[in-house]
Amino acid sequence: MSYVLAVDLGGTRFRAALVDDRGGIAHSCFIESPARANPAAHPGWDEIDADAWWNGLQALTDALAAQADAAFSAVEAIAICGVTRTQVFIDAHGAAIRPAITWRDTRAAADVGAWLASMPSSHPEHGQINAFHPWARVAWLLHAEPEHAARVRLVLEPKDYLNFRLTGRTVSDTVSMARRAAAATAGPDGVDLLTAVGANPAWVPRLLDPLEVVGVVQKGLSGALARLSGRPVVACANDTWAAGAGLGARRPGYAYNISGTTEVFGAGGAAPGQAQGLMTVDWGGGHHQIGGPGQNGADTVAWLLPLLGRLGDEGMAGVGEAMDALLDAPRDPQPALFLPYLQGERVPYWDPHLRGAFLGLNRRHGPGDLAGAVLEGVAFLNRIVLERAESALGSPVEEIRFGGGAASNAQWCQVKADICERALVVGQAEQPGVLGAAVAAWTGLGRYGSFAAAQDALVRVAQRYEPQAERAHAYRRMYRQFRAAEAALAPVSRALAGIDMG
């Protein structure tokens, strides 16, 4: 039996597994993802030491090799997917110049508008730029840390940095780097947005198809990685791309929803579509996705449970059981609404100043009502993205493929199906990002004739949830009030975000 080493660098956990060519996971392990650097030092900043990711990969492979023993030597290839919208600034020697700026970071929010005002407004990417865009992070570096900017030679994504440490080659892929590559492309006036802000378009590395081989594992690496010397490393892509493949949703007519710390939601089509607040990316092979990453998801549950005093000695390991206990409690017939914008929001609003709210509370509401409202609030946000994506694509999706940690909660699955009014299908793989990386690796090795064929062979369905007509009808009424509440409270959110009582 042979395997591929599939790795998923997530925002919460860093996972690795040995996956065979039928999708079977022979061995797996995980560690917690590296902690943020000085999270309280600068409000809105979110940074991680890039070398902590490399140390984590070494620790994971060492643990996996010890667990798998001889099977580890049967690894034929490696593929790493990971968090995106994160910038690792590399110098001429391949060293990280400063901590990476992560997807959660909003430091550019106050200045990005002024910076953009002096940029060529005719550039196609101009309207896509906000505080979360990689261009905004580059602009911030140029303005705030010119001494660091002067040393930059390349800007990589986290998984690209790991691939570089494995192979010695600094490349990325067309999916993960789509927005940065767009900013580095000349507009109608012949000027690109990186040059216009004072950066170098050459900071964008060479781009490969996600199924191409970056190179082979170098000799001389330490620990278990030394046993993989000479094995090919497949470029792969960001965690959303990989999870979509791990759910079998990398094909037109399907929507995907990866629900972890944050939500990622989108739909696929054969042709690109445009919708307000959604990202359109060529996922390769004539397949386009429209949607993108949110800023809020299961993290809202992680916020709510300690607030209600519902986590015991096991801490966050007890989230599922604690949430189930709340959801099993009777709920008041009069619903409450929850706006889930605890950290601002990316798709579809790209507004770091949005804030959360409970609405419609009455004296009878208890912890169970709040827990249910939190799940519904996230699902209402899913519906907004789905409606915009379907409108852009010109047709409804057949079903939503659902994965991530929240997919193990049957009540949340049913709520999403009822609110979105689409069948929701949960994949058998608990970690679709890992499986998607394996799909990429086996395709890159040539084991399957196409990426679609690899998905068919490796992805298995575990559960299907159909929307319930009566619940869907009630949720339609609540959804209208959710949209009204968003519109009414957005100005209040922005005003509150600008008040400092300290």
C-alpha positions in Angstrom: 0.0 0.0 0.0 1.2 3.5 -0.9 0.1 6.9 0.5 0.4 10.6 0.0 1.2 12.9 2.9 -1.7 15.4 3.0 -1.4 18.5 5.2 -3.9 21.2 6.1 -2.6 24.3 7.9 -5.8 25.7 9.4 -6.5 28.7 11.6 -7.1 26.5 14.6 -5.4 23.2 13.9 -2.5 22.0 11.8 -3.3 18.5 10.5 -1.4 15.8 8.6 -2.5 12.4 7.4 -1.4 9.4 5.2 -4.1 8.9 2.6 -4.3 6.0 0.2 -5.6 6.3 -3.4 -9.2 5.4 -2.4 -9.5 8.1 0.2 -8.7 6.0 3.2 -6.9 7.7 6.0 -4.4 5.2 7.4 -2.8 7.5 10.0 -3.4 11.1 11.1 -2.4 13.5 13.7 -2.8 17.2 14.5 -1.3 20.0 16.7 -2.7 23.4 17.5 -1.9 26.0 15.0 0.8 28.5 16.1 -0.4 31.3 18.4 -0.7 34.9 17.3 2.2 37.1 18.1 1.4 39.7 20.8 -2.4 39.8 20.1 -3.0 42.6 22.7 -0.1 44.8 21.6 -1.9 46.4 18.6 -5.7 46.2 18.3 -6.7 45.0 14.8 -3.3 43.3 14.2 -3.0 39.6 13.7 0.5 38.2 13.1 2.2 34.8 13.3 5.8 33.9 13.1 6.2 32.0 9.7 9.0 29.8 11.2 6.4 28.6 13.7 4.6 27.0 10.8 7.8 25.3 9.7 8.5 24.0 13.2 4.9 22.8 13.4 5.3 20.8 10.1 8.4 19.2 11.4 6.6 18.3 14.7 3.6 16.9 12.8 5.7 14.7 10.5 7.8 13.4 13.3 4.6 12.4 15.2 3.1 10.9 12.1 6.2 8.9 11.3 6.3 7.5 14.8 2.7 6.5 14.6 2.8 5.1 11.1 6.2 3.4 11.3 6.9 1.6 8.0 3.9 3.1 6.3 5.5 6.6 6.5 8.2 5.3 4.1 5.5 4.4 1.6 4.6 8.1 1.0 4.8 8.9 -2.7 4.1 12.7 -2.7 3.3 15.6 -0.4 0.5 18.3 -0.8 -0.1 21.1 1.7 -3.1 23.4 1.7 -3.6 26.2 4.1 -5.0 29.5 5.2 -4.9 32.3 2.6 -5.1 36.1 2.6 -1.9 35.8 4.7 1.4 37.4 3.7 4.8 36.0 4.4 7.5 38.6 3.4 10.7 36.9 2.2 14.1 38.5 1.7 16.8 37.6 -0.9 18.0 34.7 1.3 14.6 33.2 1.7 14.1 34.3 5.3 10.9 35.8 6.7 11.6 39.5 7.3 8.8 40.0 9.9 5.9 38.1 11.3 3.3 37.1 8.7 0.1 39.3 8.5 -2.8 36.9 8.7 -6.3 36.8 7.2 -7.9 38.2 10.3 -5.8 41.4 10.3 -7.5 44.8 9.9 -4.6 47.2 10.5 -5.1 48.8 7.1 -8.8 49.6 7.6 -8.3 53.3 8.5 -6.0 54.1 5.6 -6.8 51.9 2.7 -9.4 54.4 1.3 -6.9 57.2 1.2 -4.2 55.0 -0.4 -6.6 53.8 -3.0 -7.7 57.4 -3.9 -4.3 58.0 -5.5 -4.4 54.7 -7.4 -5.6 54.3 -11.1 -9.4 53.8 -10.6 -9.7 52.2 -14.0 -7.7 49.2 -12.9 -10.0 46.1 -12.7 -8.8 45.1 -9.2 -9.4 48.6 -7.8 -12.9 47.9 -6.7 -12.0 44.6 -5.1 -9.5 46.2 -2.6 -10.3 46.5 1.1 -8.5 46.0 4.4 -8.3 42.3 3.9 -6.9 42.4 0.4 -3.2 41.5 0.0 -2.5 44.9 -1.8 -3.6 46.7 1.4 -1.1 44.7 3.5 1.7 45.5 1.0 0.7 49.2 1.0 0.7 49.2 4.8 4.2 47.7 4.9 5.5 50.3 2.5 4.0 53.2 4.5 4.6 51.9 8.1 7.8 49.7 7.8 9.8 51.0 4.8 13.0 49.4 6.2 11.3 46.0 6.0 9.7 46.8 2.6 13.2 47.6 1.2 14.3 44.0 1.9 11.3 42.2 0.3 11.9 40.0 -2.7 8.8 37.8 -2.6 5.5 37.6 -0.8 4.3 34.1 -0.2 1.3 32.4 1.3 1.9 30.1 4.4 1.7 26.8 2.4 4.1 28.3 -0.2 6.6 29.1 2.6 6.4 25.5 3.7 6.8 24.2 0.2 9.8 26.5 -0.2 11.4 25.1 3.0 10.8 21.6 1.7 12.0 22.0 -1.9 14.0 25.2 -2.1 11.7 26.6 -4.7 9.7 29.8 -4.2 6.5 29.5 -6.2 2.7 29.7 -5.5 -0.4 28.7 -7.3 -2.9 30.5 -9.5 -5.8 30.1 -7.0 -4.2 31.2 -3.7 -2.4 34.1 -5.4 -5.3 35.3 -7.6 -5.9 38.6 -6.0 -2.3 39.6 -5.6 -1.5 38.5 -9.2 -4.5 40.7 -10.4 -3.0 43.7 -8.6 0.3 43.0 -10.3 -1.3 43.0 -13.8 -1.2 46.2 -15.8 -4.5 48.0 -16.2 -5.9 49.9 -19.2 -3.4 52.7 -18.6 -0.5 50.3 -18.6 0.2 50.6 -14.8 -0.3 47.9 -12.2 -1.4 48.6 -8.7 1.7 47.2 -7.0 4.0 49.5 -9.0 1.6 52.4 -8.4 1.9 52.0 -4.7 5.7 51.7 -4.8 6.0 47.9 -4.7 7.5 45.5 -7.3 5.2 43.2 -9.3 8.1 40.7 -9.1 7.1 40.2 -5.4 4.5 37.9 -6.9 6.2 34.5 -7.3 6.0 32.2 -10.3 2.5 30.7 -10.4 1.7 27.0 -11.0 -1.5 25.1 -11.5 -2.5 23.6 -8.1 -1.9 20.1 -9.5 1.6 20.8 -10.7 4.7 19.6 -8.9 6.7 22.3 -7.2 9.9 20.2 -6.8 11.1 17.4 -4.7 11.9 17.3 -1.0 15.5 18.4 -0.4 18.2 16.3 1.2 19.5 17.3 4.6 16.2 18.1 6.3 15.9 17.1 9.9 13.7 14.4 11.6 11.2 12.4 9.7 11.3 14.8 6.7 14.7 13.3 5.9 12.9 10.1 5.1 10.9 11.9 2.4 13.9 13.2 0.4 13.3 13.1 -3.3 9.4 12.8 -3.0 7.5 15.3 -5.2 5.7 18.2 -3.6 2.5 19.2 -5.3 1.7 22.9 -5.4 -1.9 22.4 -4.1 -3.8 25.6 -3.1 -5.6 27.4 -0.3 -7.7 25.5 2.3 -10.9 26.5 0.6 -9.9 25.1 -2.7 -8.7 21.9 -1.1 -11.8 21.5 1.1 -14.0 22.0 -1.9 -12.3 19.1 -3.6 -12.5 17.1 -0.4 -16.2 17.5 -0.4 -16.6 16.6 -4.1 -17.8 20.1 -4.8 -15.2 21.1 -7.3 -17.7 21.0 -10.2 -20.4 23.3 -11.7 -23.8 23.1 -10.0 -22.6 22.6 -6.5 -22.1 24.9 -3.6 -19.6 24.4 -0.9 -19.6 25.4 2.8 -16.6 24.9 5.0 -17.5 25.7 8.5 -14.6 26.0 11.0 -13.4 28.9 13.0 -14.8 31.0 10.2 -17.2 30.2 7.3 -16.3 29.8 3.7 -19.2 29.6 1.3 -19.4 29.7 -2.5 -20.8 28.1 -5.6 -19.2 26.7 -8.8 -20.0 27.3 -12.4 -18.5 26.7 -15.8 -18.2 30.4 -16.5 -17.1 33.3 -14.3 -19.8 35.4 -12.7 -19.7 38.7 -10.8 -21.7 39.6 -7.6 -21.4 42.4 -5.1 -19.0 41.4 -2.3 -18.2 38.0 -3.6 -14.8 36.8 -5.1 -14.7 35.2 -8.5 -11.7 32.9 -8.9 -10.7 30.6 -11.7 -10.2 27.3 -10.0 -8.8 25.6 -13.1 -10.1 23.1 -15.5 -12.8 25.4 -16.8 -14.3 25.7 -13.3 -14.9 29.0 -11.5 -16.0 29.6 -8.0 -17.9 32.6 -6.7 -18.1 33.3 -3.0 -15.3 33.4 -0.5 -14.2 33.5 3.2 -16.2 35.0 6.0 -14.8 36.3 9.2 -17.3 34.6 11.6 -18.5 31.0 12.0 -18.0 28.4 14.7 -15.9 31.0 16.4 -19.2 32.6 17.4 -20.0 29.4 19.4 -16.5 29.5 21.0 -17.4 33.1 22.1 -20.9 32.3 23.3 -20.3 29.2 25.5 -17.8 30.7 27.9 -20.0 33.8 28.0 -22.8 31.6 29.3 -20.6 29.6 31.6 -21.2 26.4 29.7 -17.7 25.0 29.3 -16.4 22.6 31.9 -12.9 21.5 32.8 -12.3 20.1 29.3 -12.4 23.6 27.9 -12.9 24.0 24.1 -12.8 20.2 23.7 -16.3 20.2 25.2 -17.8 22.6 22.7 -19.9 20.1 20.8 -21.4 18.5 23.9 -22.1 21.9 25.5 -23.8 23.2 22.4 -25.9 20.1 21.9 -27.2 20.5 25.5 -28.2 24.1 24.8 -29.9 23.2 21.5 -31.9 20.4 23.0 -33.6 22.8 25.5 -37.1 24.0 24.6 -37.1 27.3 22.7 -39.5 30.2 23.1 -42.0 30.4 20.1 -41.0 34.0 19.5 -37.5 33.9 17.9 -34.5 36.1 18.6 -32.1 37.2 15.9 -28.4 37.3 16.0 -26.1 39.3 13.7 -22.9 37.3 13.8 -20.4 40.1 13.0 -18.2 39.8 16.1 -15.0 40.5 14.1 -16.3 42.6 11.3 -17.0 40.7 8.1 -15.3 39.7 4.9 -17.6 38.1 2.3 -20.0 39.6 1.4 -19.5 43.0 3.1 -15.7 43.4 3.5 -16.3 45.8 6.5 -14.1 45.4 9.5 -16.3 47.8 11.5 -19.5 45.7 11.5 -20.5 44.4 15.0 -22.7 41.7 16.3 -26.1 42.0 18.0 -28.9 40.0 19.5 -32.4 41.4 18.6 -35.9 40.7 19.7 -35.0 39.4 23.1 -37.8 38.9 25.6 -38.0 37.9 29.3 -38.6 34.3 28.4 -35.5 33.8 26.3 -32.7 31.7 27.8 -29.4 30.2 26.9 -30.9 27.8 24.4 -32.6 30.6 22.5 -29.3 32.4 22.2 -27.5 29.3 21.0 -30.1 28.7 18.4 -30.0 32.3 17.2 -26.3 32.1 16.8 -26.5 29.1 14.5 -29.3 30.7 12.6 -27.4 34.0 12.2 -24.5 32.3 10.6 -26.9 30.4 8.3 -28.7 33.6 7.3 -25.3 34.9 6.2 -24.8 31.8 4.2 -28.1 32.4 2.4 -27.0 35.9 1.4 -23.9 34.6 -0.2 -25.8 31.7 -1.9 -28.4 34.1 -3.3 -25.8 36.4 -4.8 -23.8 33.5 -6.2 -26.8 31.9 -7.8 -27.9 35.2 -9.3 -24.4 35.7 -10.8 -24.3 32.1 -12.2 -27.8 32.3 -13.6 -29.1 29.1 -12.1 -29.6 27.5 -8.7 -27.2 25.0 -7.3 -28.2 21.4 -6.9 -26.9 20.9 -3.4 -24.6 22.3 -0.8 -21.6 20.2 0.2 -20.8 20.9 3.8 -17.7 20.1 5.8 -15.5 21.3 8.7 -15.9 20.9 12.4 -19.5 22.2 12.4 -20.6 19.5 10.0 -20.6 17.0 12.8 -23.6 18.9 14.4 -26.8 17.5 13.0 -28.9 20.4 14.3 -26.7 23.0 12.6 -26.8 21.0 9.3 -30.6 20.9 9.4 -30.7 24.7 10.2 -28.5 25.4 7.2 -30.6 23.2 4.9 -33.8 24.8 6.1 -32.6 28.4 5.8 -30.8 28.0 2.5 -33.6 25.8 1.1 -31.2 23.5 -0.5 -30.2 19.9 0.2 -27.1 19.8 2.4 -24.7 16.9 2.0 -22.0 16.1 4.5 -18.9 14.3 3.4 -17.6 11.3 5.2 -14.2 12.9 5.7 -14.0 14.8 9.0 -11.4 17.1 7.5 -12.1 17.8 3.9 -9.0 20.0 3.5 -6.8 17.0 4.2 -8.7 14.9 1.8 -8.7 17.6 -0.9 -4.9 17.9 -0.5 -4.7 14.2 -1.1 -7.0 14.4 -4.2 -4.5 17.0 -5.5 -1.5 14.9 -4.7 -2.9 11.7 -6.4 -4.0 13.7 -9.4 -0.5 15.4 -9.6 1.1 11.9 -9.5 -1.1 10.9 -12.5 -3.0 8.2 -10.6 -6.2 9.5 -12.0 -7.0 10.8 -15.5 -8.6 14.0 -14.2 -9.3 16.0 -11.0 -13.0 15.1 -11.3 -12.2 11.4 -11.5 -10.0 11.7 -8.4 -12.8 13.4 -6.5 -15.2 10.6 -7.6 -12.8 8.0 -6.3 -11.7 9.5 -3.0 -14.8 11.4 -1.8 -17.6 9.6 0.1 -21.0 11.0 1.3 -21.9 10.4 4.9 -25.3 12.2 5.4 -27.9 14.2 3.4 -30.2 16.8 5.0 -33.3 17.9 3.0 -35.0 21.2 3.8 -38.2 20.9 5.9 -41.0 22.9 4.2 -42.6 24.2 7.4 -39.3 25.3 9.0 -38.2 26.8 5.7 -41.3 28.9 5.5 -40.8 30.3 9.0 -37.1 31.0 8.3 -38.1 33.0 5.2 -39.9 35.4 7.4 -37.0 35.6 9.8 -34.6 36.1 7.0 -36.4 39.3 5.8 -36.1 40.7 9.4 -32.4 39.6 9.5 -31.7 41.7 6.3 -33.7 44.6 7.8 -31.7 44.4 11.0 -28.4 44.4 9.1 -29.3 47.5 7.2 -30.6 49.4 10.3 -27.7 48.5 12.6 -24.7 48.8 10.2 -24.3 52.6 10.8 -24.6 52.0 14.6 -21.9 49.3 14.4 -19.5 51.6 12.5 -20.2 54.4 15.0 -19.6 52.2 18.0 -16.4 50.8 16.4 -15.0 54.3 16.4 -15.6 55.0 20.1 -12.7 54.3 22.5 -13.7 54.3 26.1 -10.2 53.5 27.3 
